[in-house]
Amino acid sequence: MSWYRWDGEDLELRVRVQPRAPRDVFERPDPSGEYYRIRLKAPPVEGKGNEALRRFIADAFGVTLSQVRILSGVQARYKRLLIERPRQIPPTLAITAHATAKSVEL
């Protein structure tokens, strides 16, 4: 299984979060390819890490905070995220853009 998958127009990510890092950054897929490693400055205390993760993902994918949900792993390093209708894909991530079913005729 890959660390990402499309569900219609929504994108599901499987990530491994390292808190208390020097900076917020997408690092790389883990060796198994099951998760993408993300480093965050925020500590994993009182939800600060999860909130920082949601803000980081929302900014990177050009969506509002309410469009990023943690599906599982709220109290763990390994998490599943759902990004509703991402408007952009960060260039550092090798995610194949989702082809929409709609076609535009001129």
N, C-alpha and C positions, 0 to 999 in steps of 0.2 A: 504494500500500500504506500502511496505517496503522502507527503506531508501537507498536500492541499488537494481539494476537489471542488468542482463546481456543482451547485445544487440549483439549477435554473440560472437565475441572474445573480445568485448569492454565492459567496466564496467561503468555504470552510477551511480553516488552517489548524494544523496540529503543531504546537510549539513547545519548546522547553525554555523556560525563563530563568535567567541568572540574575538575581537581585543584587543590589549594592555594587554595581559595576561602575567604572569611571565615567561611562557615557551610555546613552540610549542608542542601540545599534542592532540592525539585523546582522547576525554573524555568518552562519552557514548551516546547511542541513547537517544533522548528526550523521555519523558513519552508516547507520542502518537505513537512512533516508525516510524514516518514519516521522521525524519531527524537524522543525527548523529552529535553530538556536537564536534566542533574542536576549540581549543584555540590557538591563535597565538600571538606572541610578537609584531608583526608589527602593526602600527596604520592604521586606514582606511582613509588614506590621499593620494591623488594623485596616486592612484593605487598601493601603497606599500603593502596594505593588500592582494589584489588579487594576486600580484606577489609572495608574501611570501606563500600564500596558494598553488599556483601552484607548487612552489619549494618543499614545504613540502610534497605534494601529490606525486610528481614525485619521490622524494627520497624514500618515504615509499613503493611505488609500483614498484620500480626498472625500471622506464621508463625515457625518456628524457623529458625535459620541453615542447617541442613541442607536446608531446603525451597527454598533459593534457589541456583540454579546459573548459572554463566556458560557459555553454550553456545558463544559465539565472541567474539573480541576481547579475550582475556586481556591482551595487550600493546598494546592500542590504545584510543583514546578512544571509538570506536564499538563498542558491545557488544550482544549478544543475551543476555537473561536469561530463565530459566524460574522461575516461582514456582509451586510445587506447592500446589494447593488453598488459595488466599488466603482468609483469614477475614474480611478487611475491605478496602475500597478507600479510599485516601486521598481526602478530599473535594476537594482541589485538582486532582486528576486527573479528567478527563472520560471515565472508562471506563464503558461500559455493562456493568452486572452481567450475569454469565453466568446464563442461565435453566437451572435443573436439570431433568432429565427426571422426577425423582421428584415425586409429588404426595402430600400428606398428607390422609388422610380422618379426620374426627372422628366 
